[in-house]
Amino acid sequence: MNTSQLPEKCVLLLFEDFFDLEEIQKVQDSFALATGVASLITAPDGRPLTRPSNFTRLCSRIIRESTAGKENCMRSDALLGAYNPHGPNISRCMSGALWDAGVSITVGGRHVASWLIGQVRSSVLDDDAMYGYARTIGVDPQEYREAMAEVPVMDEEQFRRVADALFVIANSLSEKAYQQALLLEEKRERQKMDAMRSMLMDRSLDAIVVINEHHRVIEANKRFADMLGYAPEEVIGLYTWDYEATMNEAMVRDLFPDFSQVNSVFESRHRKKDGTVFDVEVTTAGASIDGHSCVLTFSRDITARKEAERQLSQSEKHFRTLFELSRDGFILADPEGRFLDANKAYCDMTGYSVPELRALGDFYAITPGKWRNWQREEIWTRLFLTGDTGVYEKEYIHRDGHVFPVELRDFAVHDDHGVVRYAWGTVRDISKRVRTEEHMRSLLQMVEQSPACIVMTDPKGNIEYVNPKFTELSGYTFAEVRGQNPRILGSGYKSRGEYEELWRTIESGRQWRGEFRNRHKDGSLYWEAALISPILEPDGRITHYVAIKEDITQHRHTQEELRKRDINFKKIVDILPQLVSYVDRNLRYRFVNAAYSSFFSSSDLVGLTVPEVIGEEAFEIAQEHVQQVFQGKTVHYGATLPYPEMGERFVDVYLIPDYSGSGEVEGYYSILNDLTHLKKIEDSLRLAKDEAEAANKLKSEFLANMSHEIRTPLNGILGMLQLMQSTNLDAEQQECLQTAIKSSERLTRLLSDILDISKIEADKLVFRDHAFEIRDVEKALGELFGQAVKEKGIDYTFRADPRLPEKVMGDEARLVQVLFNLVGNSLKFTEQGSVCVEATVLPFTAGAPLRLLFSVTDTGLGMSDQIQRDIFEPFIQNDGSYTRRYQGVGLGLTIVRKLVQRMGGSLCLDSTSGQGSAIFVSLPFGLCCEHAGEDACGGESNTIPGLRVLMVEDDAVNLLCGQRLLEKSGYVVSTACDGQDALEKLMTENFDLVLMDIQMPVLDGIQTTKAIRHAAPFAHVSDIPIIALTAHAMAGDQEKFLAAEMDGYLSKPYDLGKINQEIARVISLPRRGARQAD
């Protein structure tokens, strides 16, 4: 058993630290196999370290699976594994039938494991004891006996030899483990030392490098790698000259031939990986590692120190430059006053060079005798006590012997212990200043008797002189005010800003003129007009200020009288309801009237600024206008201003500039009218107007809906009546049919009149100019009213002025509409006599439009004055009684007046009740050439027999009526009851044209048209002509449908002639695709 001791600091105490458990398992298994015994290695605490080898069923399955048996085995194992340096521990197990043995495995005297063997029967069996043990631990005796029979038999001597062999093996293992432990401990200590050294190197602020005898880096800390910009692993193997910037390879080898002798500190420069160079301080020391010479180098980046040294050197150069170039003299002396240095200004001032000054000794040598003791005893003592003498004056002796005055100030320079090492002085030649003062004194003598008050101050404003007049006016003597500031006379009248402006003026070298309200010594007030002027040196420096003042108290009394007049003026202005104010250049109120104060709820506005009173937000709006008034412009504007206390107010403002005697704008008058109440009234009126327009829009929408709903059934009625005309009817039937058609047409005209009113009011009535003949108008009127004239038995004539052009440019349809209404009214109210229409040319000049005068004269009822005033208003009739004889709703003349106005014409009425009426209409027209083209749709429209038409209509009556009318005109007609039905038919059938209703279920006309024009399945018919055939006839409807990519428009009820005409027009147009390409 190994008895050698491990070092105390060794921490390897576990079996696993010394042995490979798998290798030990193999040894254990081989030993058990060779000897026939069971084998197991356990830790000192009984924990198995290896797997059991050759264990019997008796021990592993029976005894150890019982609680008592397992506890007995554990106690036995502990005894067997106890440390025994002399041999194995051998004993019988507690069953009395099995041999067990154990040896201790130790490492350096430390027990780390127990190797146990056994589970063999003794050749001498004690059956009673054996089976009694089975009962003791509570196992099945029979199973116990059977398992016992499986256990190998070995006599005591044989088992002992096996145990001795185990002891030898265990001792050998212990010795091997001990040697391994020593090696491991040594390696660990070496690693610990290496880690400690590495930690110290990496924490060093210096770059540390170990260089071998080949001048290559074999070790370096992180600081070295960071300093050079390398990764730590990249610096290993670098040669010294790879990073040394000041030496090449040959120089390095020459400088360091023997590393053992290296021991130096020097400055150099290193080169980074990126090529940049920086300053370093290097410490080198020779060393020997593993018998090899090497050098330890410690490098420190001194770039910052070098830069500081450079800046210090530069600073010294700058200081020296300033020292030499200063206009004031500078001297440096030791504590005894001996010259050490002086600048050029000082040498020029005294006439001595620096070596000559040093040769003189101390500066007392150039000081006149009367100053020496004073300077030595008072000035020099003050310097050593306080470090600063302050400014003082004395005289110097120039090298050429003349004496001149100087102004000095000395400073003490102390060392770290507070001892004065140097005296530093500034010196200025004040000869010019002294001469100026002498000159000033002579000038002052000249003004002693001046009737004006004269005051002289230094540049800081401290009084240096006042003449007797000053004492007379102020009550102060010269002695009382000398050294004082003139503000001792202040009464508080002038503002701080005014004094600042005064100082800005005189400090800039300019004169200041103004007035002061000063306080006499006895407290009384008096007024002075002042002129303050700066006294300038040739170089522009100000040495003094002189104020020449005149007593203007009497003048101010006069001004006071004027002020009283101003008060009276203010009283008058206060009566005004307008807001009146006066504002000075500083935007401060100098006057406000009562209305202004009341408006802003304050009686203390004078002195405040405009932004303070009206608020910053309101002032931002008014600021542009204020700038204009200060440019000399009178400004008038209205604005909504947000006032802090009152909210938004609408005001009307006049700003009037006020000029000073010199013509400058020194303020402005403001006259402000608060129109907020009127603005609210105006807004209310505007709101009422908007509400009226909204109501008018609702009315128009109502009319549109009513028109649509009435036109739809009316369309069916007229269509059927037109179909009946084409059948064989007797005279009575024809009469009834004509009556029905006329009633329907009258209803249609009523709808058209209502819609015309709506269009005119919506400003959507369209006028189309084209060439036409007046005789066509005459013909149209004759055809329209011929039957009515015959039935009433009156005379109807149309007289045309021979001077009328053959053709004119204008809207023929609107002219016919105007005349139709006028003639229709005349015929309606004329029972006998005549109706006459005349067309004449009014005089006109070249370049002006042609104007025609149309008159309609009748011998009918005439109109009273009341009716004439109201007749052009909507729904006004000449007969308003319940029993009236004349039909109509009273829209005709309203439409006429509005049409005439929109066409640029004029209209007048002349009528006498019971004697007839005359209406005159003047309209402008254009002239056209002799052969002006016919209207695009001129001539009678022709049908196109065989044209395939798809009629889309959701109303069954209208659909049947329309189909029959079109078929009678020769068209081939198919029908669809809604938009979806139409799309399906277009997919399967061929058509030349589509008549499209607008308001339909499923898909309306606009949606259907969009699908035809743009949906992919209908690409083959995307350009098919589509005409809107609808009861929508309000202003703007036609334009809306054409904008929805339809090609034509017809309003219900049906008129076969118009249908044929529109179909012919649309079919004659180029296809839509061709039009878009153009």
C-alpha positions, 0 to 999 in steps of 0.5 A: 500500500503506497504511503507517500504523502501528497502536498497539502495544497493538492486538490485531487481527492476523488478516485475519478481524478486518478483513474479512467473508470472504463479502464478500471472496469476492464481490470475488475472484470478480468480479475473476477473472471480469472478468480471466479469471485464477485468484484466491485469498487466503491467510494469511501461513502459506499457509492459504487464506482464500477459496475458489479462483476460476477455477482451471484443471484444469491447476493444481487437478487435475494439478499440485497433486495431485502432491506435487512440484507442490504443494510447488513451488506453495506455495513460489511462492505464498509468494514472490508474497505477500511484502510489496512496497509498490511494486507487485505481485510478478510471475513465471512459475510453475516450469513456465515456461509460466504467469504468476503475480502476488501482492500483500500486504494490510497493515493499519497496516504488518502483513502479514495476507494475500496475494492471488494471481492467475495460471494464464494462458499466456504468448503465447510457449510453450516446449513443451520446458520445459513438457512437461519440467516434467510429467515432473519432477513425475511426471504424465501428459504427455498429460493435462498437454498437454490441460489446458494447451490449456484454459488462457487465453492472455495476453501479459506486458503485459496480465497486468501491467496486471491485476496493477497493478489488483489492487495498487490494489484491495489497497491500498484494502482495506488502507486501509479495514481500517486505519480499521476497526481504529482504530475497533474498537480505540477501541471496545474501549478504551472497553468496557475502561474501562467494564468497569473502572468497572463492576467498581469500582462493583459491588465498592464497599461503598457504593451508587454512583449517577449522577443527571442534571440531572432528578434521575433515576438514569442509572447505579447499582451492584448495591450500590445496587439490593440496598440498596433491594431492587430488581433492578439494572435497576429502579433506572435511571430512579428519581427521587431522591424515589422512594427519599429518605425525608426529602425530597419532590420540592420539597425535593430541587429546592430543596436541589440547584438547581445540580449543579455546586456540589454537594459535601457529606456528610450523613445521611438515610434511604432508602426500600426497594422494600417501604416500609421505611426505613433510615439512610444516610450520603450523600456527593455530588459534582457532575460533568459527563458528555458536557457534561451536569451530574450528581451522583455520590452514595455512600451507606452503610447506617449502620443498624447504627451508628445502632442501636449509638449508640442502644444506647449511649445506652440503656446510658448511661441504664440505667447512670445509672438504676442509678447513681442508684438504687443503695443504695451510694454511687458517686463519680467523681473526677479523679486529684487526688481532686476530685469530678466526680459522685456518686449520690443514695445518696452525697449522702444518706449525706454530706448534701451535694448534687453541686454542694456536693461539687464546691465542697468540692474533693477528698474529703479535705474530708469525711475526718477528719484522722487518715485523710487522710495514710493515705488519700493516701499508702497508699490513693491510691498503691495505686490508681495502682499496681494500679488497685484499692484493695481494700476498706478502711474509714475514717470520713466527716464528715457535713454536719451534723458527725457522724462515721460509719464507711464501707467503700470500694473505689476503681477507676482508669479508664485511657485508651487510653495507660494513663494514669489519667483518673478514680477510681471509688469505691463507698462503704457506710455501715457504721454498723449493722454497727459497732453490731452488732459492739459489741453482739456484744462486749457479748453475748460478755462475758455468755457468757465464763463459760458452761459450754457451748462457744460459737463465733461465726463470720462468714457465711463460717464463719471463727471470730471468737470462742470462749469459755474452755470451747472451749479447755478442750474442744479444747485450742486457744486463741482466738489459735490458732483466730481466723480459722480455720474450725471444720473444724480440729477435724474428724475426718472423721466427717461426710460432705461431704453432711452438711456441705452440708446443715448449710450449706443449713440455716443459710444459709436462716436456720434452726437446725441441731442435730446432733453432731460427733465432733471431734479435740482438739489432742492428737489425742484424740477427743471428742463434742459436741452442737451447736446452730448459729443464724444472727444476722439483721439486720432486713432478713434478712441474716446477719451471724454464726453462733453455735454452742452445743456440749455435751460428750456424750462420756460419752453416746457411750460409752453409745451405744458399749455399745449398739453392741456390743449391735447387734453381737451382734444382727448376729451373730444376724441373720448366722445367718439364711438370708434377706438382711437389710439396713438402708438410711438416707434417703440410700439408703446401706447401714448394715447387711447380714447375712452372707447379703446380703454372700454374695449380692452377693459382697462384704463391703464393702457398708456405705456404698454406695448401693442402686443401686451394689449391686443395679444401676441396672436392678434399682433402677428396678424396686424404686424405687416400693416404696422410695418407699412405705416412706419414706411409712411403709408396710410393703411386700411384693412379689415381682419378677424383678430383673436383677442385674449379676453374677448375671443375673435372680433372682426375689426375695420382698422385705419393706421395713419402715420405721424411725422416728426419735424424732420419728416420721419415717422415717429408713430401712428394713429389707429382708428378701429371700428368693431364690426363684430355685430355686423359681421354676425348679421352678415354671417346670419344672412349668408347662412340663410342664403345657404339654407335657401339654396339648399331648399332650392336644391331639394325643390330641384331634386323633387321636380326631377323625381316628379318629372321622371315619374310623370314622364314614364307613364306619359310616355306609354300614353303618347306611344300608344296614341301614336300607334293608334294614329296608324290604325283605321279610325272613324271621324269621332275616334280621330277627334278623340285621339287628337284631343288625347294627344293634345292633352298629353303634349300640353302636359309634356310642355308643362313638364318642360317649362318646369324643367326649364325653370329648374335649369335656369335657376341651376345655371345649367341651361345650354345655348347652342349657336348655329346658322338658321333663317328667320323664315324658318322661325316664321314657318315653325310658329305658323305650323304650331298655331295655325289650327288654333288661329282657325278655331278662334277665328282671329287674324295672325300675321308675321311681318319680317323686316326686309333688311333682315339677313337671310341667315343669322347665328344663334340658338334657334330653338330658344328663340322659337321657345320665347316666341312660342310662349309669347304668341301662345299667351296672346292667342290664349287671351285674345277672343277677337281681333288679331295677333301680330308678330314683327321682326326688325333690325335695330341700328348697330355699328361695325364690330358690334353684334347684330340685334333684332327686335321681336314684338308680339302685339294682340288685341286681347284682355290686356293687363292691369298695373298690378298684373304687369308688376307680377306677370313675370314671376313664376305661377302668376296668371292674368286670371287667378280665380277658381272659375278662370277660363284660361289654362296654364300654370303661369310659367311661360312668361317667367321662362321667357324673361329668364331666357332673354336675360341669359341670351343677353337680350332685354324685354319690356311690356306695354299693356292696357287692361281691356285693350290688348298687350305688346311685348318687345324682345331685343336679342343679339345674334351673329352674322354668318356667310351667305352659304353657311352650312346646314345644321348637323341634323338639318332636313327631315330625319330618315329611318334606317330600315332593317337596323337591329335595335336592342331596347332596354326598358323596365316598364312593360307599357313603355317597352311595348309602346316603344317596340311597336313604334320602332317596328312601324318605322322599319327597325328590327327590335329586341327587348330587355327588361333590365341591364343584366338581361341586356348584357345577356342578349348582347353576348348571344345576339348581334345589334346595331344600336342600344336604346338604354333606359336609365332607372332600372332594377338589377343593373341601371343604365349607367352600370350597364353602359360601363360594363359594355364599354370596359368589361372583357366579355363585351369587348366585341361590342364595346363601341356599339352606339348607345342612346339614353332613353329616359324620363330624367330631363332635369338640368345637367342630366343630358351632360351626365349621361353623355359623360357616362360614355353614352352617344345620344340622349332622348327624354320621355315621353316618346316622340317618334320623329325625334327618336328617328332623328337621334338614331340617324345622328348617332349611327352617322357618327364614327364608332367610339374606338375610332373617335378615341384614336383620333 
